[in-house]
Amino acid sequence: MYFLGIDLGTSSVKIILMNEIGNVVSSVSKEYPVYYPEPGWAEQNPEDWWNGTRDGIKEIIAKSGVKGDDIKGIGLSGQMHGLVLLDKDNNVLTPAILWCDQRTQEECDYITEKIGKEGLLKYTGNKALTGFTAPKILWVKKHLPDVYERIAHILLPKDYIRFKLTGEYATEVSDASGTLLFDVENRRWSKGMIDIFEIPEKALPKCYESTDVTGHVTKEAADLTGLHEGTIVVGGGGDQASGAVGTGTVKSGIVSIALGTSGVVFASQDEYAADDELRLHSFCHANGKWHVMGVMLSAASCLKWWVDDVNNYKTDVMTFDALLEEAEKVKPGSDGLLFLPYLMGERTPYSDPYARGSFVGLTITHNRSHMTRSILEGVAFGLKDSLELIKALNIPVNEARVSGGGAKSRLWRQILADIFNVRIDMINATEGPSFGAAIMASVGYGLYKNVDDACDSLIKVTDSVYPIQENVEKYNKLYPIYVSLYSRLKGAFEEIGKLKL
């Protein structure tokens, strides 16, 4: 008995095959391009997603030797917020506009002015951001009216794969939460948002819970992939909710930290609660509950920039590991050197595209090792911004589970433990959202009663790093200074960002 987890990422689709005891027996990844037709735009061809997924499923079945009819269920995960538009004949009307596309600032300003912060809090629990789906729909309405008139179906990226597999127009609550058209508290489409902006409600897909069966593999899809006709496809989840399932972050008290290109602090909630200032994202979780998360745009990418682009370790004698070994010899606090990790602007807690990365406090006594350590600490401070907002919602934080490329550094895990003042855990599962999607498929099939039970059975802590109290005290003195720097520099950041040289 096997379950397929499909994670439709921005650069590639990752597919894993999980057996009934949670072992990943095979995995496949298929890349596809992102197109940037204008500055700030980011698009993809949905057919590229399907071609990669179709070929990947065929490959994983052939590679593993598992028969199609031994795969009992399929779970879907994927990049959130993207806009896929189909006409009445199911033709793709325009390239998919992605989560990282920045063309919709005017639409976001319009939404905010028309509804206001209180209205957004009431209808969706989230701020209008350029990445979200509703502003993209309004952009199409304004700039591509002929396309808008032909819209028959509005889908999110992973749900286009669902349509190709099952012929069904469906989504699920965690991904729908990121559209700005969803009533997160009541787990349904927001009638208020839909009516105010005159979005064609009939074009929106039916919304399910993440472990609900949303359809079955069609004969056509079975012939193309090697899957068995009639195999169930469950709701699945957006990449962050699926990744949280994949790390077992499904109970109150456990926080997950995704230390990848961007950084995410994610906490499960038993009851719905939203940040009054809309600094956190409040979404439905894939286990029937809710979650909040803070997102910083540059996390491990800060270290990658420092190692690859500044220190050029690939051609120099200095290696990546050697840079971290240097940093480990520096005392916590980097002798008063602070790094602001805003290399691509920021989302949580500031939502400021003009924010800039900065070293503050440099003296002649600082060297490269101080700068490396201050980058690690600066990212951890940035993540702590989200953690403090989560705590302000009275969500308990007893342990944090860290994943992503940055989690490989034990030094960085120790810094996180000291700055967060909480135990930092590594777990046995490393496949992230695709593993979470496979878990949801196993629940939908009936192998487990619910997602929480599945995670209890399949996910175990393998290593823990504990806070060092002396370091905690040092970082507690530095953190308020770190927090104050953004407000002090905000005006200068905007002036720099708007400067034409």
VEXKE-922604 format. One record per residue (C-alpha): residue in three letters; chain; x, y, z. Coordinates in nm, 2 decimals. Example, Ala and Ser with C-alpha at 12.3 -4.5 7.8 and 13.67 -1.06 7.14 Angstrom:
2
residuo|cadena|xx|yy|zz
ala|A|1.23|-0.45|0.78
ser|A|1.37|-0.11|0.71
//
This chain:
501
residuo|cadena|xx|yy|zz
met|A|0.00|0.00|0.00
tyr|A|0.15|0.33|-0.11
phe|A|0.05|0.70|-0.12
leu|A|0.17|0.97|-0.36
gly|A|0.26|1.32|-0.24
ile|A|0.29|1.59|-0.51
asp|A|0.43|1.93|-0.43
leu|A|0.41|2.18|-0.71
gly|A|0.69|2.42|-0.63
thr|A|0.79|2.74|-0.80
ser|A|1.10|2.59|-0.97
ser|A|1.00|2.22|-0.98
val|A|0.74|1.96|-0.89
lys|A|0.85|1.71|-0.63
ile|A|0.68|1.38|-0.61
ile|A|0.73|1.12|-0.34
leu|A|0.60|0.77|-0.29
met|A|0.53|0.68|0.08
asn|A|0.45|0.34|0.21
glu|A|0.20|0.26|0.48
ile|A|0.46|0.29|0.76
gly|A|0.57|0.63|0.65
asn|A|0.89|0.54|0.46
val|A|0.97|0.74|0.14
val|A|1.05|0.46|-0.10
ser|A|1.11|0.68|-0.41
ser|A|1.12|1.05|-0.51
val|A|1.13|1.24|-0.84
ser|A|1.17|1.61|-0.92
lys|A|1.09|1.78|-1.25
glu|A|1.20|2.14|-1.32
tyr|A|1.02|2.40|-1.53
pro|A|1.09|2.77|-1.61
val|A|0.96|3.09|-1.45
tyr|A|0.91|3.38|-1.70
tyr|A|0.97|3.74|-1.61
pro|A|0.81|3.94|-1.90
glu|A|0.84|4.27|-1.72
pro|A|1.02|4.40|-1.41
gly|A|0.84|4.27|-1.10
trp|A|0.63|4.02|-1.30
ala|A|0.66|3.64|-1.26
glu|A|0.46|3.39|-1.46
gln|A|0.45|3.02|-1.55
asn|A|0.27|2.81|-1.81
pro|A|0.03|2.57|-1.63
glu|A|0.09|2.31|-1.90
asp|A|0.46|2.30|-1.79
trp|A|0.33|2.20|-1.44
trp|A|0.12|1.93|-1.58
asn|A|0.39|1.79|-1.82
gly|A|0.63|1.78|-1.53
thr|A|0.38|1.61|-1.30
arg|A|0.26|1.36|-1.56
asp|A|0.62|1.26|-1.65
gly|A|0.72|1.25|-1.29
ile|A|0.44|1.01|-1.19
lys|A|0.53|0.78|-1.48
glu|A|0.90|0.79|-1.38
ile|A|0.84|0.73|-1.01
ile|A|0.61|0.43|-1.09
ala|A|0.88|0.29|-1.32
lys|A|1.17|0.36|-1.09
ser|A|1.01|0.22|-0.78
gly|A|0.86|-0.09|-0.94
val|A|0.53|-0.02|-0.76
lys|A|0.21|-0.09|-0.96
gly|A|-0.03|0.18|-1.02
asp|A|-0.31|0.00|-0.85
asp|A|-0.09|-0.03|-0.53
ile|A|-0.10|0.35|-0.50
lys|A|-0.42|0.40|-0.29
gly|A|-0.43|0.78|-0.27
ile|A|-0.28|1.11|-0.39
gly|A|-0.22|1.43|-0.19
leu|A|-0.15|1.76|-0.35
ser|A|0.06|2.05|-0.22
gly|A|0.19|2.36|-0.40
gln|A|0.29|2.72|-0.43
met|A|0.01|2.94|-0.30
his|A|-0.17|3.25|-0.42
gly|A|-0.11|3.20|-0.80
leu|A|-0.39|3.27|-1.05
val|A|-0.49|3.01|-1.31
leu|A|-0.78|3.11|-1.54
leu|A|-0.97|2.86|-1.77
asp|A|-1.24|2.93|-2.02
lys|A|-1.55|2.72|-2.07
asp|A|-1.36|2.47|-2.28
asn|A|-1.09|2.44|-2.01
asn|A|-0.83|2.63|-2.21
val|A|-0.58|2.83|-2.01
leu|A|-0.66|3.19|-2.08
thr|A|-0.33|3.36|-1.97
pro|A|0.00|3.26|-1.81
ala|A|-0.04|3.19|-1.44
ile|A|0.05|3.49|-1.23
leu|A|0.27|3.37|-0.94
trp|A|0.29|3.44|-0.57
cys|A|0.60|3.64|-0.61
asp|A|0.46|3.87|-0.88
gln|A|0.45|4.23|-0.77
arg|A|0.23|4.40|-1.04
thr|A|-0.08|4.44|-0.82
gln|A|0.02|4.71|-0.57
glu|A|-0.25|4.95|-0.71
glu|A|-0.51|4.68|-0.67
cys|A|-0.40|4.61|-0.31
asp|A|-0.42|4.98|-0.23
tyr|A|-0.77|4.99|-0.38
ile|A|-0.88|4.69|-0.18
thr|A|-0.74|4.84|0.14
glu|A|-0.90|5.18|0.08
lys|A|-1.24|5.04|-0.01
ile|A|-1.27|4.79|0.27
gly|A|-1.03|4.92|0.54
lys|A|-0.83|4.72|0.79
glu|A|-1.13|4.64|0.99
gly|A|-1.32|4.51|0.69
leu|A|-1.02|4.29|0.59
leu|A|-1.00|4.16|0.94
lys|A|-1.37|4.08|0.94
tyr|A|-1.40|3.92|0.59
thr|A|-1.07|3.74|0.56
gly|A|-0.84|3.79|0.86
asn|A|-0.55|3.90|0.63
lys|A|-0.40|4.20|0.47
ala|A|-0.42|4.28|0.10
leu|A|-0.07|4.18|-0.03
thr|A|0.06|4.18|-0.39
gly|A|0.12|3.80|-0.37
phe|A|-0.24|3.72|-0.30
thr|A|-0.49|3.60|-0.56
ala|A|-0.78|3.85|-0.54
pro|A|-0.56|4.15|-0.64
lys|A|-0.45|3.95|-0.94
ile|A|-0.81|3.89|-1.05
leu|A|-0.88|4.26|-1.02
trp|A|-0.56|4.33|-1.23
val|A|-0.69|4.10|-1.50
lys|A|-1.03|4.27|-1.49
lys|A|-0.87|4.61|-1.54
his|A|-0.59|4.53|-1.78
leu|A|-0.72|4.23|-1.97
pro|A|-1.10|4.28|-1.99
asp|A|-1.14|4.05|-2.29
val|A|-0.97|3.77|-2.09
tyr|A|-1.18|3.85|-1.78
glu|A|-1.51|3.82|-1.97
arg|A|-1.41|3.47|-2.08
ile|A|-1.33|3.33|-1.73
ala|A|-1.52|3.02|-1.65
his|A|-1.30|2.87|-1.38
ile|A|-1.05|3.02|-1.13
leu|A|-0.80|2.78|-0.99
leu|A|-0.49|2.78|-0.77
pro|A|-0.17|2.62|-0.91
lys|A|-0.19|2.28|-0.74
asp|A|-0.56|2.27|-0.82
tyr|A|-0.49|2.28|-1.19
ile|A|-0.30|1.95|-1.14
arg|A|-0.61|1.82|-0.95
phe|A|-0.82|1.92|-1.25
lys|A|-0.59|1.74|-1.49
leu|A|-0.60|1.43|-1.27
thr|A|-0.97|1.42|-1.19
gly|A|-1.16|1.66|-1.41
glu|A|-1.28|1.83|-1.10
tyr|A|-1.27|2.20|-1.02
ala|A|-1.18|2.20|-0.65
thr|A|-0.96|2.34|-0.38
glu|A|-0.92|2.31|-0.01
val|A|-0.93|2.54|0.29
ser|A|-0.56|2.60|0.36
asp|A|-0.48|2.72|0.00
ala|A|-0.81|2.91|-0.04
ser|A|-0.71|3.10|0.28
gly|A|-0.44|3.28|0.08
thr|A|-0.67|3.41|-0.19
leu|A|-0.81|3.71|0.01
leu|A|-1.15|3.58|-0.10
phe|A|-1.19|3.33|0.19
asp|A|-1.36|3.36|0.52
val|A|-1.09|3.19|0.72
glu|A|-1.27|3.18|1.05
asn|A|-1.58|3.01|0.91
arg|A|-1.38|2.80|0.65
arg|A|-1.58|2.91|0.34
trp|A|-1.57|3.15|0.06
ser|A|-1.62|3.51|0.18
lys|A|-1.95|3.64|0.05
gly|A|-1.86|3.99|0.15
met|A|-1.53|4.00|-0.05
ile|A|-1.69|3.83|-0.35
asp|A|-1.98|4.07|-0.36
ile|A|-1.78|4.39|-0.30
phe|A|-1.54|4.32|-0.58
glu|A|-1.79|4.15|-0.81
ile|A|-1.58|3.83|-0.85
pro|A|-1.77|3.57|-1.05
glu|A|-1.86|3.33|-0.76
lys|A|-1.96|3.05|-1.00
ala|A|-1.60|3.05|-1.13
leu|A|-1.46|2.97|-0.79
pro|A|-1.39|2.60|-0.72
lys|A|-1.57|2.39|-0.46
cys|A|-1.38|2.40|-0.13
tyr|A|-1.30|2.09|0.08
glu|A|-1.12|2.01|0.39
ser|A|-0.76|1.89|0.33
thr|A|-0.82|1.52|0.38
asp|A|-1.15|1.50|0.20
val|A|-1.17|1.31|-0.12
thr|A|-1.21|1.57|-0.40
gly|A|-1.22|1.34|-0.70
his|A|-1.08|1.03|-0.86
val|A|-0.82|0.97|-1.13
thr|A|-0.98|0.97|-1.47
lys|A|-0.92|0.71|-1.74
glu|A|-0.74|0.97|-1.95
ala|A|-0.51|1.06|-1.66
ala|A|-0.45|0.70|-1.57
asp|A|-0.34|0.62|-1.93
leu|A|-0.10|0.92|-1.93
thr|A|0.06|0.85|-1.59
gly|A|0.04|0.48|-1.51
leu|A|-0.19|0.55|-1.22
his|A|-0.50|0.33|-1.16
glu|A|-0.83|0.47|-1.27
gly|A|-1.04|0.57|-0.97
thr|A|-0.75|0.64|-0.73
ile|A|-0.86|0.89|-0.48
val|A|-0.72|1.25|-0.48
val|A|-0.76|1.43|-0.15
gly|A|-0.77|1.81|-0.09
gly|A|-0.41|1.84|0.02
gly|A|-0.28|2.18|0.12
gly|A|-0.09|2.49|0.04
asp|A|0.29|2.44|0.07
gln|A|0.32|2.59|0.42
ala|A|0.03|2.39|0.57
ser|A|0.15|2.08|0.39
gly|A|0.50|2.14|0.51
ala|A|0.37|2.18|0.87
val|A|0.20|1.85|0.84
gly|A|0.53|1.70|0.71
thr|A|0.70|1.83|1.03
gly|A|0.42|1.73|1.27
thr|A|0.33|2.09|1.35
val|A|-0.03|2.02|1.41
lys|A|-0.08|2.07|1.78
ser|A|-0.08|2.38|2.00
gly|A|0.26|2.44|2.16
ile|A|0.47|2.32|1.86
val|A|0.60|2.59|1.62
ser|A|0.78|2.52|1.30
ile|A|1.06|2.73|1.15
ala|A|1.12|2.70|0.78
leu|A|1.48|2.83|0.73
gly|A|1.49|2.82|0.35
thr|A|1.53|3.10|0.09
ser|A|1.26|3.28|0.28
gly|A|1.18|3.22|0.65
val|A|0.85|3.12|0.80
val|A|0.74|3.08|1.16
phe|A|0.43|2.87|1.17
ala|A|0.20|2.79|1.47
ser|A|-0.10|2.56|1.48
gln|A|-0.41|2.70|1.66
asp|A|-0.70|2.50|1.81
glu|A|-0.92|2.81|1.78
tyr|A|-0.92|3.09|1.52
ala|A|-0.75|3.41|1.62
ala|A|-0.61|3.68|1.39
asp|A|-0.35|3.95|1.45
asp|A|-0.55|4.28|1.49
glu|A|-0.28|4.47|1.29
leu|A|-0.28|4.20|1.01
arg|A|0.10|4.15|1.04
leu|A|0.06|3.77|1.06
his|A|-0.12|3.55|0.80
ser|A|-0.42|3.37|0.95
phe|A|-0.51|3.07|0.75
cys|A|-0.70|2.74|0.79
his|A|-0.47|2.45|0.87
ala|A|-0.47|2.12|0.69
asn|A|-0.57|1.92|1.00
gly|A|-0.91|2.09|1.04
lys|A|-0.78|2.36|1.27
trp|A|-0.62|2.70|1.20
his|A|-0.27|2.84|1.19
val|A|-0.09|3.17|1.19
met|A|0.24|3.24|1.03
gly|A|0.49|3.52|0.98
val|A|0.70|3.53|0.66
met|A|1.03|3.71|0.62
leu|A|1.14|3.73|0.25
ser|A|1.52|3.67|0.31
ala|A|1.64|3.40|0.55
ala|A|1.89|3.14|0.44
ser|A|1.92|3.35|0.12
cys|A|2.11|3.61|0.33
leu|A|2.37|3.36|0.41
lys|A|2.38|3.23|0.05
trp|A|2.43|3.59|-0.07
trp|A|2.72|3.64|0.19
val|A|2.89|3.31|0.10
asp|A|2.84|3.29|-0.27
asp|A|2.83|3.65|-0.39
val|A|3.04|3.84|-0.14
asn|A|3.29|3.59|-0.03
asn|A|3.28|3.39|-0.36
tyr|A|3.36|3.07|-0.19
lys|A|3.34|2.86|-0.51
thr|A|3.66|3.02|-0.65
asp|A|3.83|3.13|-0.33
val|A|4.01|2.92|-0.07
met|A|3.74|2.99|0.18
thr|A|3.47|2.73|0.19
phe|A|3.11|2.75|0.32
asp|A|3.19|2.53|0.62
ala|A|3.50|2.73|0.70
leu|A|3.30|3.05|0.71
leu|A|3.07|2.90|0.96
glu|A|3.36|2.77|1.17
glu|A|3.50|3.12|1.18
ala|A|3.16|3.25|1.30
glu|A|3.14|2.99|1.57
lys|A|3.45|3.14|1.73
val|A|3.28|3.48|1.77
lys|A|3.09|3.55|2.09
pro|A|2.71|3.57|2.09
gly|A|2.61|3.92|1.99
ser|A|2.90|3.96|1.74
asp|A|3.06|4.22|1.96
gly|A|2.77|4.46|1.90
leu|A|2.74|4.41|1.52
leu|A|2.37|4.38|1.40
phe|A|2.25|4.27|1.06
leu|A|1.91|4.37|0.92
pro|A|1.80|4.08|0.69
tyr|A|1.59|4.29|0.45
leu|A|1.77|4.20|0.12
met|A|1.44|4.17|-0.07
gly|A|1.23|4.41|0.13
glu|A|1.02|4.25|0.41
arg|A|0.67|4.11|0.47
thr|A|0.64|4.03|0.85
pro|A|0.60|4.24|1.05
tyr|A|0.66|4.54|0.83
ser|A|0.52|4.47|0.48
asp|A|0.77|4.71|0.33
pro|A|0.92|4.66|-0.02
tyr|A|1.17|4.94|0.04
ala|A|1.33|4.78|0.34
arg|A|1.70|4.72|0.28
gly|A|1.96|4.49|0.43
ser|A|2.21|4.66|0.66
phe|A|2.51|4.60|0.89
val|A|2.47|4.84|1.19
gly|A|2.74|4.89|1.45
leu|A|3.05|4.82|1.24
thr|A|3.38|4.91|1.40
ile|A|3.74|4.87|1.30
thr|A|3.76|4.57|1.53
his|A|3.50|4.37|1.34
asn|A|3.61|4.12|1.07
arg|A|3.45|3.87|0.84
ser|A|3.37|3.62|1.11
his|A|3.17|3.88|1.31
met|A|2.98|3.97|0.99
thr|A|2.90|3.60|0.92
arg|A|2.77|3.54|1.27
ser|A|2.57|3.87|1.27
ile|A|2.39|3.75|0.96
leu|A|2.29|3.42|1.13
glu|A|2.18|3.63|1.43
gly|A|2.00|3.89|1.22
val|A|1.79|3.63|1.05
ala|A|1.71|3.47|1.39
phe|A|1.60|3.81|1.52
gly|A|1.38|3.86|1.21
leu|A|1.22|3.52|1.28
lys|A|1.17|3.62|1.65
asp|A|0.97|3.92|1.53
ser|A|0.71|3.67|1.40
leu|A|0.74|3.45|1.72
glu|A|0.66|3.75|1.94
leu|A|0.35|3.83|1.74
ile|A|0.24|3.46|1.77
lys|A|0.29|3.47|2.15
ala|A|0.09|3.79|2.16
leu|A|-0.21|3.58|2.04
asn|A|-0.17|3.37|2.35
ile|A|-0.04|3.07|2.15
pro|A|0.19|2.86|2.36
val|A|0.54|2.79|2.23
asn|A|0.70|2.49|2.39
glu|A|0.92|2.36|2.11
ala|A|1.02|2.46|1.76
arg|A|1.09|2.23|1.47
val|A|1.33|2.36|1.21
ser|A|1.36|2.26|0.85
gly|A|1.51|2.39|0.53
gly|A|1.87|2.43|0.41
gly|A|1.97|2.66|0.70
ala|A|1.87|2.39|0.95
lys|A|2.18|2.19|0.85
ser|A|2.40|2.43|1.05
arg|A|2.41|2.33|1.42
leu|A|2.55|2.68|1.50
trp|A|2.24|2.84|1.34
arg|A|2.01|2.60|1.54
gln|A|2.19|2.70|1.86
ile|A|2.15|3.07|1.78
leu|A|1.78|3.01|1.72
ala|A|1.75|2.83|2.05
asp|A|1.92|3.11|2.23
ile|A|1.73|3.39|2.06
phe|A|1.39|3.22|2.08
asn|A|1.47|3.08|2.43
val|A|1.31|2.75|2.33
arg|A|1.42|2.40|2.24
ile|A|1.50|2.36|1.87
asp|A|1.42|2.01|1.73
met|A|1.52|1.82|1.41
ile|A|1.29|1.54|1.30
asn|A|1.32|1.22|1.10
ala|A|1.11|1.35|0.80
thr|A|1.30|1.57|0.55
glu|A|1.07|1.57|0.25
gly|A|0.85|1.87|0.37
pro|A|0.53|1.95|0.18
ser|A|0.53|1.64|-0.04
phe|A|0.55|1.42|0.27
gly|A|0.27|1.62|0.43
ala|A|0.06|1.57|0.11
ala|A|0.12|1.19|0.12
ile|A|0.02|1.19|0.49
met|A|-0.30|1.36|0.40
ala|A|-0.37|1.10|0.13
ser|A|-0.32|0.82|0.38
val|A|-0.57|0.99|0.61
gly|A|-0.82|1.04|0.33
tyr|A|-0.79|0.67|0.24
gly|A|-0.87|0.57|0.60
leu|A|-0.53|0.44|0.71
tyr|A|-0.53|0.69|1.00
lys|A|-0.82|0.85|1.18
asn|A|-0.69|1.21|1.13
val|A|-0.38|1.41|1.05
asp|A|-0.28|1.45|1.41
asp|A|-0.28|1.07|1.47
ala|A|-0.08|1.02|1.15
cys|A|0.18|1.27|1.25
asp|A|0.21|1.11|1.60
ser|A|0.28|0.77|1.43
leu|A|0.51|0.88|1.15
ile|A|0.72|1.18|1.28
lys|A|0.98|1.16|1.55
val|A|1.23|1.41|1.69
thr|A|1.59|1.30|1.61
asp|A|1.80|1.58|1.76
ser|A|1.75|1.87|2.00
val|A|1.94|2.19|2.08
tyr|A|1.86|2.36|2.41
pro|A|1.90|2.73|2.50
ile|A|2.21|2.84|2.68
gln|A|2.09|3.08|2.95
glu|A|2.40|3.30|2.94
asn|A|2.34|3.35|2.56
val|A|1.97|3.41|2.61
glu|A|2.04|3.70|2.84
lys|A|2.28|3.86|2.59
tyr|A|2.04|3.83|2.31
asn|A|1.76|3.97|2.52
lys|A|1.96|4.29|2.56
leu|A|2.03|4.31|2.18
tyr|A|1.68|4.23|2.05
pro|A|1.51|4.56|2.15
ile|A|1.79|4.75|1.97
tyr|A|1.74|4.53|1.66
val|A|1.37|4.60|1.67
ser|A|1.43|4.98|1.70
leu|A|1.65|5.00|1.39
tyr|A|1.38|4.95|1.13
ser|A|1.17|5.24|1.25
arg|A|1.49|5.46|1.27
leu|A|1.59|5.37|0.92
lys|A|1.25|5.33|0.75
gly|A|1.26|5.68|0.60
ala|A|1.61|5.64|0.46
phe|A|1.52|5.30|0.31
glu|A|1.23|5.45|0.12
glu|A|1.44|5.75|0.00
ile|A|1.71|5.50|-0.13
gly|A|1.45|5.28|-0.29
lys|A|1.29|5.57|-0.48
leu|A|1.62|5.73|-0.58
lys|A|1.69|5.75|-0.95
leu|A|2.07|5.74|-1.01
//
